Amino acid sequence: MGVELNGAAEPSPPLGMTTELDCQQGRVTLAPGEGIVVFTDGLTEARRRENGELVLLGEERVARAVAQMPRVAPDEVVRELRRTAEKFTAGPLDDDLCIVAFRAEAA
């Protein structure tokens, strides 16, 4: 199982803020055991200071965290990603955060 992040090419307004929203639609068929994790920028933009510089959790660290949980239940994936962000920031998060995870089951 691989991990692939498909994010927006550039920042966009929050959902519901405008009726003019340019979205792409797609369809993915998941095999049993495969899953999807969707999250807001509050996860990737969790931040801390290192040597006076602002460092973000970022997509690479999130992808590595997800890759380490190939058979973990979706609710635990959500909890673990939040813990990852809080551990990275060494405290509470500065931004709102939404994480949704689900996994396909056998028919």
Secondary structure, 3 states (H helix, E strand, C coil): CCCCCCCCCCCCCCCCCCCCCCCCCCCCCCCCCCEEEEECHHHHCCEEEECCEEEECHHHHHHHHHHCCCCCCHHHHHHHHHHHHHHHHCCCCCCCCCEEEEECCCC
